[in-house]
Amino acid sequence: MMGWWQELLDWIGDGKKESGHDVVAIPLTAPRALPQPVHKKVSLIIHNPAVPGTGKTLNDFLGWHDPDRLTWEFIADIREVSYGYANYEIAERILVDDFPVKKDGFRYTAAEYVRNWQRRGGFHQPDGVDYHALLDEFDMIAKINSGAIDEFWLFAFPYAGYYESIMAGPGAFWCNAPPLKGTNDASRLFIIMGFNYERGLGEMLEAYGHRAESIMEHVFRDKRGSDNLWQQFIRYDQTHPGQAEVGNIHFAPNSARDYDWGNPTPVPTRAPNWLNFPDLDGRPELLDRSAWGKGDIRKHHKWWFKHLPHVQGEAGKIAYNWWQYIVNPNLV
């Protein structure tokens, strides 16, 4: 199929013949098409109880973030870093004036929670939330089976007991948490995210990044050596001296320790090549923290996400658009 790049090469060739001079033909690569955007319906469940005698909800009383604003900014960030592919839509918003129940049946009151937070101690153990109580209370499996909802985003406070992400449904696998048992009545896989409105957008992106890491690890589970592009993608200099690529959510290409996104030391990295995927033949470049935001958690994570392959095509039965698996684990 002829394109403008081939016509230009032909024109260069003709010019060389006519002039008799050597003309260096620059290889041109057709830009790969982006996949069609997808739209996923989210049930947003916000536990934000009132604090008696204050006229304020928990987040306002303790000076924490507005969960609705965080949600909309997070949706915009994911749309941006996925090059318009991943479009989340809030299909329902449920505001709960209460605390979620723990696995052992314990439930905080607002007074005791605030007291524990102010003295920085005394929080209940075991901390884990009762996910099956949440499944029942919010009719999650029925909503998944009807197609009304694709995934659930839980928003609460520190010590709510949520995993950052957990996968449910038949054939569920590790998604930064063990698969949620007792959910085989679901017609498909689905993910429950756990967000914390005491933290910010960077931490929301980190939770989603660990989801991405877990899913891509599973996608490439049967690939070995050079065929495992995921293991190549996450290389950083500390583990692969002189062979850094993009790194992972906790380690930038030059990180010397966990969460070290502000390291000023430049290292050779092939991270820029991933923006041209599947062409990974470019030379390494020296990069430091200035490339991904000088230590800013949100900027680093957006930089990391933008390097994920996101174009049409496939090789070895794995799509060139890794986002399709991250957004929809049923495609793994």
C-alpha positions in Angstrom: 0.0 0.0 0.0 1.5 3.3 -1.1 1.8 6.1 1.4 3.3 9.5 1.5 6.5 8.1 2.9 7.0 5.8 -0.1 6.1 8.6 -2.5 8.8 10.8 -0.9 11.4 8.0 -1.2 10.5 7.6 -4.9 10.9 11.4 -5.3 14.3 11.2 -3.6 15.4 8.4 -5.9 14.3 10.2 -9.0 16.2 13.3 -7.9 19.3 11.3 -7.5 19.1 9.9 -11.0 18.5 13.3 -12.6 21.2 15.2 -10.8 23.9 12.5 -10.9 24.8 13.4 -7.3 24.6 11.1 -4.3 21.5 11.6 -2.3 21.2 10.0 1.1 17.8 8.4 1.4 16.6 8.7 5.0 14.5 5.7 6.0 11.0 6.7 6.9 8.7 4.7 9.0 5.0 4.9 8.8 3.5 6.1 12.0 1.5 3.3 13.6 -2.2 3.8 14.1 -3.6 4.2 17.6 -6.3 1.7 18.7 -9.9 2.7 19.0 -10.7 4.3 22.4 -12.6 2.3 24.9 -15.1 3.5 27.5 -15.4 1.7 30.9 -18.2 2.3 33.4 -17.2 2.8 37.0 -19.1 2.6 40.2 -17.6 5.2 42.6 -18.2 4.3 46.2 -17.1 7.0 48.7 -17.0 6.2 52.4 -16.9 9.7 54.0 -18.8 9.7 57.2 -19.9 12.8 59.1 -18.1 13.7 62.2 -20.7 14.4 64.9 -20.9 17.9 66.4 -18.7 19.4 63.6 -21.0 19.8 60.7 -18.2 18.3 58.5 -17.5 15.1 56.8 -14.3 13.2 57.7 -12.2 14.5 54.9 -13.2 18.1 55.6 -12.7 17.8 59.3 -9.2 16.4 58.9 -8.2 18.7 56.0 -7.9 16.0 53.4 -8.6 16.0 49.7 -12.0 16.1 47.9 -12.5 12.6 46.5 -14.7 13.8 43.7 -12.0 16.2 42.5 -9.4 13.6 42.7 -11.5 11.2 40.7 -12.1 13.6 37.8 -8.4 14.6 37.7 -7.4 10.9 37.8 -9.7 10.1 34.9 -8.2 12.9 32.9 -4.6 11.7 33.7 -5.4 8.1 32.6 -7.0 9.4 29.4 -3.9 11.5 28.7 -1.2 8.9 29.4 -3.0 6.2 27.5 -3.1 8.5 24.4 -6.9 8.7 24.6 -7.4 5.0 24.8 -8.7 4.5 28.3 -11.8 6.5 29.1 -13.4 5.9 32.5 -16.9 7.1 33.1 -18.6 7.4 36.5 -21.8 5.4 35.9 -22.9 5.7 39.5 -21.7 7.6 42.6 -22.5 6.2 46.0 -21.7 8.4 49.1 -21.7 6.3 52.3 -22.1 8.1 55.7 -20.4 5.3 57.5 -17.2 3.2 57.8 -16.8 -0.1 55.9 -16.8 -3.2 58.1 -13.6 -5.2 58.8 -13.2 -8.9 58.2 -13.8 -9.7 61.8 -16.9 -7.5 61.9 -15.4 -4.4 63.5 -16.5 -1.0 62.4 -15.2 2.4 63.5 -17.3 5.2 64.8 -16.3 8.7 63.7 -15.3 9.7 67.2 -12.9 6.8 67.8 -11.4 7.1 64.3 -10.7 10.8 64.7 -9.2 10.1 68.2 -6.9 7.4 66.8 -5.8 9.6 63.9 -5.0 12.5 66.2 -2.9 10.4 68.5 -1.4 8.5 65.6 -2.2 5.1 67.0 -4.7 2.6 68.2 -6.1 1.6 64.8 -7.9 -1.8 64.7 -6.1 -5.0 63.7 -6.6 -6.9 61.5 -7.0 -3.9 59.2 -8.4 -5.7 56.2 -11.9 -4.8 54.9 -14.6 -7.4 54.4 -14.7 -7.4 50.6 -17.6 -9.9 50.6 -19.7 -7.5 52.7 -18.9 -4.8 50.1 -19.9 -7.2 47.3 -23.2 -7.8 48.9 -23.9 -4.3 50.1 -23.4 -2.7 46.7 -24.6 -5.7 44.6 -21.3 -5.8 42.7 -21.6 -9.1 40.9 -25.1 -8.4 39.6 -23.9 -5.1 38.2 -21.0 -6.8 36.5 -23.2 -9.5 35.1 -25.7 -7.0 33.7 -23.0 -4.9 32.1 -24.1 -1.8 34.1 -20.6 -1.6 35.7 -17.1 -2.6 34.6 -15.1 -1.9 37.7 -15.4 -0.4 41.2 -13.4 2.4 42.8 -13.6 2.5 46.6 -12.6 5.8 48.1 -11.9 6.2 51.8 -9.4 7.1 54.5 -6.2 5.7 55.9 -6.8 2.3 57.6 -9.9 1.6 55.6 -8.4 -1.8 54.9 -8.5 -1.7 51.1 -6.0 -3.2 48.8 -4.8 -0.7 46.1 -6.3 -3.1 43.6 -7.8 -6.6 43.7 -9.2 -8.8 41.0 -12.4 -10.8 41.2 -14.3 -13.2 39.0 -13.6 -16.6 37.5 -9.9 -17.1 36.7 -8.9 -14.0 38.7 -5.2 -13.7 39.2 -2.8 -11.6 41.3 -3.4 -7.9 40.9 -1.3 -6.4 43.6 -3.3 -8.6 45.9 -4.5 -12.2 46.0 -7.5 -12.9 43.8 -10.8 -12.4 45.6 -12.2 -15.8 46.3 -15.9 -16.7 46.2 -16.6 -14.5 43.1 -17.0 -17.2 40.4 -20.7 -16.2 40.0 -19.4 -13.2 38.1 -19.6 -13.5 34.3 -16.2 -11.9 33.8 -13.2 -10.6 35.5 -13.4 -7.2 37.2 -11.1 -5.1 39.4 -11.9 -3.2 42.6 -9.5 -0.3 43.1 -8.9 1.2 46.6 -8.1 4.9 46.9 -7.3 7.1 49.8 -8.4 10.7 49.9 -5.8 11.6 52.5 -3.3 11.1 49.7 -3.1 12.7 46.2 -3.2 12.0 42.5 0.4 10.6 42.5 -0.7 7.9 44.9 -3.7 7.1 42.8 -1.5 6.7 39.7 0.8 4.5 41.8 -2.0 2.2 42.7 -3.0 2.0 39.1 0.6 1.4 38.2 0.9 -1.6 40.4 -2.3 -2.9 38.7 -0.5 -2.4 35.4 2.6 -4.2 36.6 0.6 -7.2 37.9 -1.4 -7.6 34.7 1.6 -7.2 32.4 3.6 -9.7 34.4 0.7 -12.1 33.8 0.5 -11.3 30.1 4.2 -12.2 29.6 4.2 -15.1 32.0 5.1 -17.7 29.3 7.7 -15.6 27.5 11.4 -16.2 28.1 14.5 -14.3 27.3 14.3 -11.5 24.7 10.7 -12.5 24.0 9.7 -11.1 27.4 9.4 -7.5 26.6 7.8 -6.7 29.9 11.0 -7.7 31.8 13.0 -5.5 29.3 10.6 -2.6 29.9 11.1 -2.5 33.7 14.9 -2.7 33.7 16.7 0.0 35.7 20.3 0.8 36.2 20.7 -0.6 39.7 19.6 -4.1 38.5 21.0 -3.9 34.9 24.0 -1.5 34.9 24.3 0.3 31.6 21.1 -1.4 30.3 18.3 0.6 31.9 15.0 1.0 30.1 11.9 2.6 31.6 12.0 1.1 35.1 9.0 0.3 37.2 6.6 2.3 39.3 8.9 2.5 42.3 12.3 2.7 40.5 13.1 5.3 37.8 15.9 4.3 35.4 18.5 5.8 37.7 16.9 5.2 41.1 19.3 3.9 43.8 16.5 2.9 46.2 12.7 2.6 46.4 10.8 5.7 45.6 14.0 7.5 44.5 12.4 9.5 41.6 14.4 12.6 42.3 17.9 11.2 41.7 20.1 13.7 39.8 22.6 11.2 38.6 22.3 10.6 34.8 22.4 7.0 33.5 22.3 5.6 30.0 18.7 4.4 29.3 16.8 3.2 26.3 13.5 4.6 27.7 12.9 7.0 24.7 12.9 4.0 22.3 9.6 2.8 23.9 7.9 5.8 22.5 8.6 4.3 19.0 7.4 0.8 19.8 7.8 -1.7 18.3 11.0 -0.1 16.9 13.3 -0.4 19.9 16.6 0.0 18.0 17.6 3.5 19.1 20.7 4.2 21.0 20.7 4.8 24.8 20.4 8.4 26.1 21.7 9.9 29.3 18.7 10.8 31.4 18.2 11.9 35.0 15.3 13.2 37.1 14.7 16.2 34.8 13.2 13.7 32.3 10.4 12.6 34.6 9.7 15.5 36.9 12.5 16.0 39.4 11.1 13.7 42.0 7.4 14.6 41.7 5.4 11.4 42.1 2.6 12.3 39.8 5.0 13.5 37.0 7.1 10.4 37.3 4.2 8.1 37.1 2.7 9.9 34.1 6.1 9.7 32.3 6.2 6.0 33.1 2.7 5.3 31.8 3.3 7.3 28.6 6.1 4.8 27.6 3.8 1.8 27.7 3.3 0.4 24.2 0.0 1.8 22.9 -0.3 1.2 19.1 -2.1 -1.3 16.8 -0.5 -4.6 15.9 0.7 -7.7 17.7 3.6 -10.2 17.8 3.7 -13.5 19.5 0.0 -13.3 20.2 0.5 -10.2 22.4 -0.9 -6.9 21.4 1.2 -3.9 20.8 -1.3 -2.0 22.8 -0.6 -3.1 26.4 -3.3 -0.8 27.7 -6.0 -3.1 26.5 -4.9 -5.7 29.1 -4.5 -3.1 31.9 -8.0 -1.7 31.3 -9.7 -5.1 30.6 -8.1 -8.2 32.2 -10.6 -10.4 30.3 -8.4 -9.9 27.3 -5.3 -11.4 28.9 
